[in-house]
């Protein structure tokens, strides 16, 4: 399916959004498409027409407002690029130097842009946005391990729910067979990676509370290295959490840091 582009800047549309809009004819629209493609790195959104319930831009703005309030951070929202189909999405991913498997439906490019494929329902689209915006909330990709990036995104996508005792979460985590330092989509199926990493973050919240997680996110957004921030907040190294989850031997919770 052909993609149709519209350029956004700080969430305000400044070019015609759909074929046939504006004063120009087909030739003008071809120029608009070429300009939009050329300026992709500035901020582009791929969209196939009218939006449901105000569209993903509106939904993303609402979710981002919820996230920054919950975590107590000040952050500009990322640009959201919505693609009409898988073909346009994967073409865009390759332009960013990434070749995702066919099951992929969204990614954060680590440069202030969230890319998602249009979903069949508004609810599915919202869930995907929650996941990808959580990646963006961390502010960067370098040095933050896969297990935390994916686990944190899975935790927020599910509404930040901890619906079982810590022991049960740890048991379910071990059943996935995912060892956190080695978590990767190259070595395990996506379902196992998502489940295992999300269970790890839920376990972290179940045993230490929500505020330490929020403080960890604030420190990461300030540029603090992941391992240093984790030690400062939880008073254990990430390796301590790995052993605790894998061996089922709880480590004494460290004090929660409160500074911003």
C-alpha positions in Angstrom: 0.0 0.0 0.0 1.3 3.4 -0.9 2.2 5.7 1.9 1.1 9.3 2.1 3.1 11.7 4.1 2.4 14.7 6.1 5.0 16.9 7.8 4.6 17.9 11.4 6.5 20.4 13.5 5.8 20.5 17.2 2.6 18.5 16.6 1.1 21.3 14.3 0.5 20.2 10.7 1.9 22.7 8.2 1.4 20.8 4.9 -1.8 19.3 3.3 -2.5 15.9 4.9 -4.3 14.0 2.2 -4.4 13.7 -1.5 -6.5 16.3 -3.1 -6.3 18.9 -0.3 -4.8 22.3 -0.8 -4.8 24.5 -3.9 -2.4 22.5 -6.1 -3.2 19.6 -8.4 -1.5 16.3 -8.7 1.8 17.9 -9.8 1.8 20.0 -6.6 1.1 17.0 -4.5 4.0 15.2 -6.0 6.3 18.1 -5.0 4.8 18.1 -1.5 5.5 14.4 -1.1 9.1 14.8 -2.3 9.7 17.7 0.1 8.2 15.7 3.0 10.4 12.7 2.2 13.5 14.9 1.9 12.8 16.5 5.3 12.0 13.2 7.1 14.8 13.6 9.6 13.3 17.0 10.6 9.9 15.5 11.5 7.5 13.6 9.3 4.4 11.6 9.9 3.2 8.9 7.5 -0.5 8.7 7.5 -3.2 7.3 5.3 -6.0 9.8 5.8 -8.5 10.8 8.4 -7.8 10.0 12.0 -9.9 8.0 14.5 -10.9 9.8 17.7 -8.6 12.7 17.0 -5.8 10.6 15.6 -2.5 9.2 17.0 -1.1 12.7 17.4 -3.8 13.6 19.9 -3.5 10.3 21.6 0.3 10.5 21.8 0.0 14.0 23.3 -2.3 12.8 26.0 -0.2 9.8 26.8 3.0 11.9 26.9 1.4 14.4 29.3 0.4 11.4 31.5 3.9 10.0 31.5 5.8 13.3 32.3 3.4 14.0 35.1 3.7 10.5 36.6 7.5 10.5 36.4 8.0 14.2 37.3 10.1 15.1 34.3 10.1 18.0 31.8 10.4 16.7 28.3 9.3 17.7 24.8 7.1 15.0 23.2 8.6 13.0 20.4 7.3 13.3 16.9 4.9 10.4 16.1 5.2 8.9 12.6 2.2 6.7 11.7 2.4 4.4 8.7 -0.5 3.1 6.7 1.0 -0.4 6.2 3.9 -2.7 7.0 5.7 -1.9 3.7 6.0 1.8 4.3 7.0 1.2 7.9 9.8 -1.2 7.0 11.0 1.1 4.2 11.3 3.9 6.8 13.1 1.6 9.3 15.6 0.8 6.6 16.2 4.5 6.0 17.2 4.7 9.7 19.6 1.8 9.2 17.4 -0.8 10.9 15.8 -3.9 9.4 13.1 -5.2 11.7 11.4 -8.6 11.5 7.9 -8.6 10.0 6.2 -8.9 13.3 7.5 -5.5 14.4 4.8 -2.8 14.7 6.7 0.1 16.1 10.0 1.5 17.3 11.7 4.5 18.9 14.6 5.7 16.8 16.5 7.2 19.7 16.4 10.6 18.0 13.1 11.9 19.2 10.8 10.0 16.8 8.4 7.2 17.4 7.4 5.1 14.4 4.2 3.0 14.5 2.1 1.0 12.0 -1.6 1.8 11.9 -3.5 -0.8 13.9 -6.9 -2.4 13.3 -8.5 -0.7 16.4 -8.0 2.5 18.4 -7.3 0.4 21.5 -4.5 -1.5 19.7 -3.1 1.7 18.5 -3.1 3.2 22.0 -1.4 0.2 23.4 1.3 0.4 20.8 1.8 4.1 21.4 2.0 3.5 25.2 4.9 1.0 24.6 6.9 3.1 22.2 6.4 6.4 24.1 7.8 4.6 27.2 11.0 4.0 25.2 11.1 7.7 24.3 10.6 8.7 27.9 13.9 7.1 28.9 15.5 9.7 26.7 18.3 7.6 25.1 19.2 4.1 24.0 22.9 3.9 24.6 24.0 2.0 27.7 20.4 1.2 28.8 20.2 -2.5 28.5 17.5 -4.2 26.4 15.9 -5.8 29.4 15.2 -2.5 31.0 14.1 -0.7 27.9 11.6 -3.4 26.9 10.6 -4.3 30.5 9.9 -0.6 31.3 7.9 -0.2 28.0 5.9 -3.3 28.7 5.2 -2.3 32.3 3.8 1.1 31.2 2.0 -0.3 28.2 0.1 -2.6 30.7 -0.8 0.5 32.8 1.9 0.0 35.4 0.1 -2.9 36.9 1.5 -5.3 39.5 -1.2 -7.9 39.8 0.6 -10.7 41.6 2.9 -11.2 44.6 6.7 -10.7 44.0 7.3 -14.5 44.4 4.8 -15.3 41.8 6.3 -12.7 39.4 9.7 -14.1 39.9 8.5 -17.7 39.3 6.8 -16.6 36.1 9.9 -14.7 35.0 12.1 -17.8 35.4 9.6 -19.8 33.3 10.4 -17.6 30.3 14.0 -18.7 30.4 15.1 -15.2 29.7 18.4 -14.2 31.6 18.2 -10.4 31.8 21.8 -9.6 30.8 21.4 -11.7 27.6 17.9 -10.6 26.7 17.7 -10.1 23.0 15.3 -10.5 20.1 18.1 -12.3 18.2 18.3 -15.1 20.7 14.7 -15.6 21.8 11.2 -15.2 20.5 9.6 -11.8 20.9 6.8 -13.1 23.2 9.4 -14.5 25.7 11.5 -11.4 25.6 8.6 -9.1 26.2 7.1 -11.3 28.9 10.4 -11.9 30.7 11.6 -8.3 30.8 8.2 -6.9 31.7 7.9 -9.4 34.6 11.4 -8.3 35.8 10.3 -4.6 36.0 7.0 -5.6 37.6 9.0 -7.6 40.2 11.3 -4.6 40.8 8.2 -2.4 41.5 6.6 -5.2 43.7 9.7 -5.5 45.9 10.9 -1.9 46.0 7.9 0.3 45.1 7.1 2.8 42.3 9.0 5.8 43.5 12.4 4.3 43.1 11.5 3.4 39.5 10.5 7.0 38.9 13.7 8.2 40.3 15.7 5.9 38.1 14.0 7.3 35.1 14.7 10.8 36.2 18.4 10.0 36.6 18.5 8.3 33.2 16.9 11.3 31.6 19.6 13.5 33.2 22.3 11.4 31.5 23.5 9.3 34.4 24.9 5.9 33.3 22.4 3.1 33.8 24.5 1.0 36.2 25.4 4.0 38.3 21.8 5.2 38.5 20.6 1.7 39.3 23.1 1.4 42.2 22.3 4.8 43.5 18.5 4.2 43.6 18.4 0.5 44.7 21.6 0.2 46.6 22.4 -3.0 44.6 24.1 -3.5 41.3 21.9 -4.7 38.4 23.7 -8.1 38.8 22.2 -8.3 42.2 18.7 -8.1 40.7 19.7 -10.7 38.0 20.7 -13.2 40.7 17.7 -12.4 42.9 15.3 -13.2 40.0 17.1 -16.1 38.6 17.9 -17.8 41.9 14.8 -16.8 43.8 16.9 -15.4 46.7 15.7 -11.8 47.5 18.3 -9.2 48.2 17.5 -6.7 51.0 15.9 -3.6 49.3 18.0 -0.6 49.2 16.8 2.9 50.2 14.9 4.9 47.5 16.6 8.0 46.3 14.4 11.1 46.3 16.4 13.8 44.7 15.6 15.0 41.2 
